[in-house]
Amino acid sequence: MNSGRPKNRLPVLMLLVALIACYSTSLISCYAADSTVGNSNSAGASINEVQVIGIVDPTNSGWPRTVNVHNGQIRIDEKPQRIITASIGHDEVTYSLVPFDRLIAVGAVSKDPIYSNVSDIVGDVTIISREPEVLIAENPDIIVTSIYFDAKQIGVLGELGIPVLQTELMSDPEGQVQNILLMGYIYGEEERAQKLAIEVESRYAELEKVVSRVPDGKRPLVLALASFSNQFYGAGQGSTEGGIIEVAGGVNTATLAGLNGNPVISLESIISMMPDVILITQPVESGRMVRDELLSNAALSKVPAIENGNIHIVEPKLFTTLSFWNVLGAERLCTILWPKECDEIETKPFSRP
């Protein structure tokens, strides 16, 4: 167990209050200007302090409109009707904001039910890659995608008049609400974005209310890992899995060990981190093989999670695909870590347009 005090979650509750007040009044008044792209304190004592980073003119509810994103300041001439993201996390946010027929193509992974939370609604949607000629053939009005989209390809698409907006998906609750509100503005779906933001923030707040009742000294050390090509990968600081562990009231032991992202880890690393709980973030069939490997390794026998058989295979689409759907992963992890305390939490999918 770890006695470190968890992060202060008060900003989440304050943001929820502001969002509800905002939705009950004028929607556009909630979109406060901030032309810089970076970290934000989303909370505030009043509606006017709720800032959506990236919106250049929050008073502009018409078209054209301009946003600051990862790849610069982009002007959007009219409400996009033909949208592509080429990013599974962006697909998950977008399908929760716009009518389904406005998303005209998706990447193959968005159709994979193991990794995608929208696989049930994209069965008939065209599959695309990130090659410019493939994207151009679909005649999109806009491409809203990840920060890892190739810069040269963005240049090619821009020369043909197709705006590409790179937005960074965040793993913390405040950042995920920011993602929703900014993308809602980009798509001209501010009202729907407000509803979804309140829904997501309410569930984070309810989770925090439950988890906050657990004494600090009882919070377990949790390690999320996966195994590919005979190597283990741990989830450290800044990882999607690590963020979920913290929200659910666990202590990410990989972060305490100084790991960042999802690096390769050794058996010795697992022993030194001494997790109370191990999460295997991969499909059930391969996850069972990893679990059996861990349980049968004599060198790991004194690791608390292995000694007590506290190893859980969790859904990759909730723990490794970065989007607001991670709150559902946190809710389910809460029921693993604190079955009695989290019994009242209803884990369910999110609403759609």
N, C-alpha and C positions, 0 to 999 in steps of 0.2 A: 504493500500500500504506500501511497505517497501523501505527505502532509502539506504539500504546497497548495496555496490558495488559488482557485481558478480565477480566470479573467473576470473583471467586473462587467456584467451583462446589462447594467442599467441603461446604456444607450439604446439597446434593443427595445426596451419597454417604452422609453421616451419617444423613439421613432414611431412606434405603433400608435401611441396617443396622437402624435402629430399627423400621421397618415389618416387616421379616422376622422379627425377634425377637418383635415384638408378635403377629404372626399365629401364631407357633408356641406362644404361651401364651394368655392370656385376651384376647379381642378387646376387650371393654369397657374393659380397663385402659389401652388406648391412647388413649381419648378423654378427655384431660385438660381440666379446666374452664378456661374463659376467657370471661367474659361481655361482653367488649368486642369491637366489630367494627372491624377495622383491619389493619394490616400485622402479620405474624407471622414469627418465626424458627422454622420447622418443625423444625429440626434439634435434636438433643440427644444427650447421651452415654448416656442410658438411655431405656427405654420411657416412663417417667413424665414425661419432658420433651417428648414428642410431643403438642402441643396442637392440638386441632381447634377453631378459632375459631368461636364461635356456639353451641356446645353448653352449655346452662346447667348441667345436672347429668350429668356423664359417667358416674356410677355407675348411672344410670337406663337400664336396657335394656328397660323395659316401656313401657306406655302408661297415661295420657297422658305426653307428653314435651314439653319446651319448648326453643325455640331463639331466639337473637338473630340477626336478619337485618337487611337494609338498612332495612326499613320497621317495625322495632320487634321487641318480644318476642312470639312467636307460640306458642300452645299447640296441639299436635296430639293430638287425643283418642284416635285409634286408627290402626292401620296403614292408610295410604291404598291403596285398591284401584282408584280411578278418578282418574287423574292427567292433568292438562293443564299444559303449560309455556308455550305461546304464545311460544316463543323457540327458534330453531334450535340455538343452542349448548347450551341446557338439554335439548333433545330428545336431542342426541348423548350427553350425559352420562347422562341418564335411561335411554335404551335400552340402555346398557351396564351398568346396575345392576339393573333390575327385569325380570320376565317381560314380554314385549311386550304382552300383552293388558291390562296395567294402565294403559298409556298409551292414552287413549280418543280423542284428537283431536290434530292437529298443524296448524301453520301451513302455508300453501301452499309456502313456500320449503323446508321440510323434505322435500318431495317432488321438489325440483329437483336432479338429479344433478350439476349444475355447482357448486352451493353447499352441498350436503348430503352428509354421510358416512353417513346412515341412509336415503337415498332408496330403497335396495334392499329395505327391510323395512316401509315405510310406505305402499305402494301402495294398500292397501285401507282405510287409516285415514281417518276423517272429517276434512275440512279445516275449520278454524275461523279466525275473525278474533279481534281483541281486544275486540270490542263486548260489553258485559255480557250482553245478551240472548242472544247467540250462545253464550257460555260457559255461562250458566245452563241453557240448553236441553240441554246435554250432561250435566248433573247430576254435576259432579266432586266428589270428596271434598276435593281440594286443588289449588291452582294454584301451582306453583313456577316463577318467571319472572325476567326481567331487572330491573335497577334502573331501566329506562326505561319500565316499565309505568305507565300513567297513574294518578295518585294518586286522582282522583275515581272512577275505575272500581273501584279497590281498595276504596274506601269503600262503593260500591254492593254489591259482591260480599260484603263483610264483613257488611253489614246482613242479608244473606240466609243467613248462616252458612257461607259458603264461605271458608275461610282462604286468603289469598294471601301467599306468602313470596317476597320479592325477594332473590335472592342474586347477588352480583357475581362474574362469571366473570373469573378472572385469567389473564394471559398468560405469567407466569413459571412454571417447573417446580414450585417449592414451592407457589405459589398454586393451580395446577391440581390438585395432590394434595389440598390443603385443600378445594377444591370437591368433589372426589369423595367424600372422607370425610364432609363435612357433609351432602351430598345423600343419601349412603348412610344416614346416621342419620335424616334426615327421612323416608325411605321405609321404614325398618325393615329395611334390607339391609346391615347393618354387615359381615357376612362377605364378601359379594360386593364391597363397597367396598374392603375391605382387599386382596383379590386384585387388583382393578383398579389400585389405588394402587401396589402392588408392581410390577405389569407396566409401568405408565407410568414409574415412577421408575427401574426397571431400564434401560429404553430411553434415558432421559435420561442416566443414569450411563454407559452404554456409549458414547453419543455424546460425552460429555464426555471420556472416557478417550481416544478417538481424536483429537478436536480438540485436546486439551491437548498432543499431541506436535508440533503445528505451531508453529514459532517465531513469536513475536509480530510480528516485522517482515514476515512473509509473509502476514499476514491482509489480505484485500482489502477495499476500500471497496465496499459493496454498496448499491444504491438500488432499492427496490421502488416501482413506480408503476403507475398505471392511468389510462386516458383515457376520459372521458365528456363528452358535449356540448362537444367541442372544447376541453376543459381537462384538464391533467395534475394528478393528485393523488399526492403523495408520502407515504411511510409514515415518520413520525418517532418520537420518544420516546413510549412508551406504546401504540404501535400493535401489533396482532397480528403484522403482517409484521415489524416491527422486532424483536420478541422472538424470532421464528424465526431471523432473520439472526444475532443474537447467540449463540443456542444452537448454531447450525451453525458458529460460528467466524469469521463475517464481522464487519465493522465497519459499523454502520449510518451511512452518510454523511449521511443526513437528520438524524439525531440530533446529529451533530457540527456541523451547520449551524444547530442551535437550533430545529428544527421539532418540534412536538408534535402527536400524533394524525395525521390524514390531510388536511392542508391542500392547497389549490390551489398548484401550483408553476409557475414560468415556465421557458421555455427557458434564460434566463439563470441560473436557480437550478440547473438540471441541469449547466450548464457550470461553475459555481462549485463544485459538489459533487464534480466529477471522479470519478465512480464507475468502479471497475475492472470491476464486474459490474452489469448491470441486470436486474431481475426484473419481468416484466409479469404482474400478478396478475388476469387476466381470461380469459374463454373464448377458446379457440384461434382462432376465426375473427376476432373483433375484435382479439385479441392480435397476430395476424399483421399486421393493418393498422397497429397502433401501432408494431410493430417496423419495418415498412417506412418509416413516417413518420420515425422516429428515424434510420434508416440513410441516408435520402435528404436529410436536412437538412444543408446545408453548414456551417451555424453550429455544428453539434454534432460535426463530423468529427474534432476533436482530443480529444474526450472518450474516455478509454481504453477504456471498454466498447464504444463505438460504433466507434472506430478498429479495434479487434480483433474486432469482431463478437461480443462476449461478452454477448449479450442472450438471455434465456431466458423462455419463456412457461410459467408454473407454474399449478397447479390452484387456483382460488379457494377450493374447499372445504377445502383444507389450509393455505392462507395467509391467508385473510380471515375465515373463519368461526371464531370464538373458542371453542375447547374443547381437551381434551387431545389431540385428533387432530392438533393442531399439531406434536406431536413427530414424526409421520410426515412432515409438511412439512419439518421440520428435518433429518430423516434424508435426505430426497431432495435437499435443498439441499446437504447435506454431500457427496453424490456429485457435485454440480456443482462445488463449490468445491475439493474435495480427492478427485478420483476414485481416486487410488491409495490414500490413507490410509483412505478410507471404503469401500473395496471389500469389507471383511469385514462391514459392517453390513447386516443383512437387513431391508429395508423391507417391511412387511406390515401388514394391518389388525389391529385389536385384537380380543381375545376378547369374547364376548357371553355373557349368562346362559344 
